[in-house]
Amino acid sequence: MSNKERLENYLLKERTFLLDDINNGKTIMISGAWGAGKTHFWKEEIAKEQKKVQKDGKEVNKYTAEEYNEGLHSKLKGKEKACVYVSLYGKTSIEAIELDVYMKAYQNIVGDADLVSKTCSVFTNVGKNLGNMAHKGAGGAFSWIENLVDKDKFDKAGKYLENGGVVCFDDFERKSKEIDLNDLFGFISQLALEYRCKVIIILNSDVFKGKEAEIFKNVKEKTVNKFLYFEPTIEELFNSIAKDEKYSILYDYKSDILKAIEETEELNARIYIQVLDNCLEWLIVKASLDAKIVRVLVLGTFNFVLNHMVLDYQEIDFKEFRIRNSGFASNDTSTHGILQYNIVEFYSSIFKGYNKIAAKTNIAYRQKVSRQSEGNFLKSLKLKVTKVNTDKNSIISEKNQEEHLYWINENEQKLKALWKYGYRLYYVADVDEETYNEIAQFIKSGILI
């Protein structure tokens, strides 16, 4: 059983941590690598709040009745308990967060979007210097909010949270610096304990820096009752995203897309979405797609997003070649140009025996090349620069060595990208030059005509 499956079973399907009243008042933290899809996991695999989406020009439910009934939102709504998701993005005070929790708790069960939007607008104008959470009375209220919203609706919001409601806080890395971390975790702790609701915190321990990192280290021990780690496989994360209805026309190409993503060894939900969107747009505009184009679209998108560069189309010649994106130019006769070309010579010598055709057609050969990581490649490159001859004399003068090493360090990111995507994955030669350039321009500009 995978990590993702274990979490699903623990939280909702078998152990039902989120539904068991014995866990009321507890706070749990779900952490994982940046981009691993923690938010997507919570929203799409656990909560499943029903929403309207556009399909074939019509407004339809996002989830089928069966899918919705499997989710936490449906199960809690049946008990008249709220399942609230709160993003800290854009929040500048604890009061703004308090208000969001209450308004969403009410909307979650009753569905009064007008109340929510109007009250939030009022709050924005009132300002942030209102009182903090007061001790919860019989009505279940934060005293200051009672002056802003209808008392009956406010009381209901409290009841929807009390004894079994669930509140999920996300986007901690995007919270305003105006919000004190001690105050934030104090509010979260008080919310869980006073309302005996369950609180979910989605974040990574390394999201905070400097003073906040030290504060977090102290407050999490007092606030968090349980720590869970989310670590899906590439295939699990991809499938959870690709099952979205809007990608249904990509069904015949999903295995090719996944295969190319697995080549990158990257676990990043946001880039997966961008990859799928690019493939979808290409298919709609061009009315055709094949495995080779898919591979160029996928690997090109990853390279552009992660390294901010698009490789030129080239049949790489190890004796003499130009790589404009990395600043190499064999026809540059300036001192700096000659220096760069010398580095290219050292660089290319590392690939002696590398057979491009074999790498593209022989999986075993490609895997052998793949074992040479970007870090090992740079290490090998630097060793070439500082290499000595049989007499133990440096082949390159000490002064030139310093210049070479400086240039390598300055261009480290580009060299790593060139190694991984230009040689190891070598996607530039999967299609003809005209098609490749069109794909590259689309990835770079975002425009496809």
N, C-alpha and C positions, 0 to 999 in steps of 0.2 A: 504494500500500500504506500502510495506517495505521500509526501509531506502535505500537499494540498488536500488530498482525500482525508488524511487523518484530521486536519483542521476542520474540514466540513463536518465530519462525523462527530468530532468533539463538541463543536459549537452548536450544531443544529440537528444532525440526523440520528445519532445514536445516543451519545451522552447528553445531548440537549442542554449544554451549559447555559445557553442564553434563554432557555424556557423554564429552567428549574428555579423555583422560588428560594431554594436554599442558597442560591448565589446572589440574591438581591442585596444591594449595598456594596457590591464588589466592583473594583476597577481592574480591567485587564489591558495589557498593552500588546498590540500586534506590530512586530518590527520585521524588517527584512531589507534586502539590498535595495538601493535606490533604483527605481524603475521596474521593480519586480512585479508590479501590478497589485499592490496591497489595496489601494482604493478600488480598483476594478473588481478585485476579489470580494470585497465587502459589499459593494453596490450590486454586482451582477450575480454573485454566487450565494451570498448570504441574505442580504436585505430584500432585494427584488421588489422595490417599490413600483407599483403600477403607474405607468405614464403613457401619454398619447404620443405617438410618433407618426411620421408621414410615410405612407407606402402606396405606390402607384397613384399618387395624387390624392390619396384619402387619409384621413386621420384614424389610426387604429391603435389598439392596446399594444404596448411593447412586449408583454409576455402573454402567452396563452394562459387559459384558466389553470391548467395543470402546473405550468411553470410558476405562476404566481402563488398558487397554494402551497408550493414547496418552500417558499421563502419566509424569512422572519417577519416581514411586514404583514403578510396575510395572517400568520399564526398569532401575532400579537393583537392585530386588529380584531380578531375573533374574540379576544378577551377584553376588548376595549382598552388596550395598552398601546402606547405610542412607540414607534421605532423611528428615532430622529437622527438625521445626519447633519452635522454642523461643520462647515469649513471655516477655519480661522482666517482665511484670506480676506483682507480688506477690513477686518475688525480692528478697531483702535482702542477698545476698552472692554473691561469685564462686563459692563452693563450691556454693551451691544451683543455680547455672547449670550448673556442671560435672556435677553429679549428674543433672540433667535431661537433659543431652546424652547421657550414657552410658545412662541407663535407657531413653530413647526410641530410641536406636540399637539396643539389644537387642530391645525390644518391636517395633520396626519390621520386623525380620526374623523373629523367633521368635514374638512375640505373647504375652508373659507379662505380662499386665496386673496380676496379683496381685503379682508381684515388684516392679513399678514402684511400685504404691501403697504397699506395705508399706515398701519402702526409703525412699521419700520421707517417709513418716511417721516412720521411725526418724531420718532426717536432721533433721527439724524438731525433734525432741526432743534430739538431740545438740547442736545449736546451730551457730553460724556461725563460731566461732573455730578452725576446723581448718586444716590446712596447705593452701597453694595448690598448683597443678599442679606436679608433680615432673617431672624429665626422663623422657621416655618410654623404658622399657626394652624388652627383647625381647618381653615379654608385652603391651606396648601399654597401660600402665595409669597412672592417677593414683594415687600411692602411698596417699594417705589413704583413698580410696574402697575399696581392697582390704579394709579392716577392716570394711566395712559390707555388702558383697555377696559372693555366691558367686564364688570366683576364676575358675572355668570360665566362668560367664556373663559375668563382667566382661571376661575376655580376648576372648570372642566379640564383645562390644560394640565393643571397640577395633578388631578386625579388620573389622567391618562399616563402620567409619568410614575405615579406612586405605586409601590409594591409590584414591580415587574416590568416597568417600561425600560427601554434601551436607548441610550444616547451615545452616538459615535462622534468623536472629535478628530478632525483631520487637518492637514496642511499647517502643521506647527511651524515648519520652516518658513512659512509665508505670513506669520503673524506680525503685527506691528510691533516695533521696538518700544512703543509706548505702553505695551502691556507687560507688566512685571510678571516674571515666571513664577515667583512665589505666590503671587495673588491668583494667577491662573490655576495652578495646581491646588491651591486652597479652595477655590470655587468648585473645581471638579470633584474634589474629595467631599466637600460639603453637600454637593448635589447628590452624589451617590448615597451618602449616609442618611441625609435627612429625608430623602424621598424613597429610599430603599429601591432605587433603580439600578440597573447595571450600566456601567460606563465603559466604553471601548475607546482606547487611545491608539491611533495609527501614527506611528513615527519611528524614526531610527535614533538610537542613542547618540549617534555622532552628528545629529542635525544641529546641535547647539555648540557654540564655540566660546572660548574664553571664559568670562565670568558666568555666563548662562550655563555652560557645560558643568561647572562645579555646582551650581544651584540645582540643576537637573539631577545630578548624581545623588544629592541629598534628598530632594523631594520625592523622587520616584520610589525610594525605599519606604517612605511613609504613606504614599498615595496608591501605588500599584500593588494589587494582591496577586496577580498572576502574569507571567510573561510568556507570550507565544511567538514563535518564529515562523514566518511565511517564506517558503523556498520552493516555488513551483519549478518543474522542468520547463525547458524551452517549449516543448510540444504542448504541455498543459496550458501555459500562458498563451501561446498562439491560438490554441483551439478555443479557449474561453473568450478570446477577442473575435476570432474569425466566425464564430457562430452567430454573430449579429446578422439580423435579417438583411441589412443593406449590402452585405458581402455575398449574398446567396448566388449571384451570377458568376462569382469567382469559384464556384464549387469544383469545377473540373481542373482548376489550377492550384488549389490549396496545397496539395502535396508537393508541388514544385516550389511554391513560395516557402513552405516550411523547410524543405530540404536546403534551400539557399540561406534561410535564416540560421539554421543549425550550423552552417559553415562558418558563420561569423562568431559563434560561441557567445553571443551577447544576449543577456536577459533584460529586455527593456520594453515595457508595454507601450510607451509613447511612440517609440520608433516602429514597433510592430503595426500600430494603427496607421502611422504615416506610410509605411510600406504597402499595407492593404489599400489605403486610399489612393496611392499612386498607381497601383496595379488596376484598381477599379476604374480610375479615370482614363488610363490608357486603353482599357478594353472598351469603354463606352465611346471614346473619341475615335479610336482607330478600328473598332469593330473586329479586332483580331489580337491574339496573344498566343505565345508559345513558350516552351520551357526555357529557351535561350534568352528571350526578351525578359521573361520573369526574373531570371538570374541577374541580368544586368540591372534591372529596376531595383531589385532587392539589395544587392551588394553596393550599387551606386548610391542608393538612399542612405544606407548605413554609413558609408564612407563620408558622405556629405554632412550628415547630421553630427557624427562623432568627431570628424577631423576637419570639417569646414573646407573641403576641397573636392574637386572633380578631376579625375585622371584624364589625360589626353589619350585619344585612341592611338595605339602604336603597336607595331610588331617589334618588340624589344630586341635590339641587337646588342649583344654583350660587348662587342668590340667598340662600337661607337653609337651613342644614342643621346637624345635630348629629352629632358623631362622638365618642361617649363614650370609646372606647378611646384616643383621642388627647387627651382632656381638653378638647375644644371644647364649648361650650354657649351657643347663641344666646339662650337665655332666662335666662341668668345675669346679673343686674344689678349684681353686685359689680364693684369696680374691676378685679380680676383677670379676671373673666368677660368684661367689656367688652373688655379688652385681648386676650383670646383670640379673641373674635369679630371684632375688627378684623383680626387676623392671618388669620382664616378668609376675610374679605372679600378681602384681598390674595391669599391662596392661590387662591381661586376665580377671581379675575380672570385668572390665568395660563391657565385652561382655557377662555377665551372661544373659541368656535368649535369646541370639542371636542364631537363628536356621539356620544353613547353608542351609539345604534343603529348608526350607521355603523361605529363601532369594533368592534362585535360581529359585524357581517355583512360588512364590507369588509376583506379582509386587507391591502390596500395602505394603507388608512387606519390600521389598527392598527400596522403596521410604522412608519409615519410618527410616530405617537405614541411608539412604543417607542424611537425614537432619542433621546428626551428622557430621559437617565439620571437616577437619583436624585440624583447629585451636582449635575448641571446644574439640576435642579429646585430644590434648596435654594439654589443660587447665585442663581437667578432670584427666588426668594422674598425673599432678603435685599436684592436690588437694588430690589425693590418697596418694601421698608420704608424704604430710604434715598433713594428717588427725590425729585428736586427738580422744582419747577414751571417754567414758562417764564421766570419772573423769577429762576430759580436759587435760589429759597428752598426749604428743606425742607418737604415736605408734612406730615411728622410732626415734632413737636418733638424736639430732640436727646435729651431725657430719655426720651421715649417710644420713640425709636429703640433706645436701649440696652436698655429693657425688652423690646421686641419681639425684638431679636436674641438676648438672653439666653434668652428663652422658646423661640425656634427652636432654639438650640444645645442646650438642655436636652431638647428633644423630637425631636432629630434622627433617632433610630432609628425612632420612631413615624411621623414624617412621611415618611421614606423608604419604610417599609412601606406606608403609606397610598397613596403615589404609585404604587408598583409594583403592589401587589396590589389596592388599592381603585379605582384609575383606569386605569392602563396595562393591567392584565390583567382588571380588572373582573369577577371571577368571582362576586361576590355576587349578581348578577342572572341567573345561568344557570338557576336553578331557582326555584320559588315560595318564599315566605317560610317556610312551615312546614317544607318539606324542607331548606331552607338551615339553619334553626335547629337541626334535628335533626343534620345533618352537623357543624355547628359545635360542638355540645355533645359529640358523639362524639369529635371531634378534640381537644377541650379536656380531656375527662374520661377518654377511653380506654374508655368504657363504651357499648355499643350493645345495646339490648334490642328 
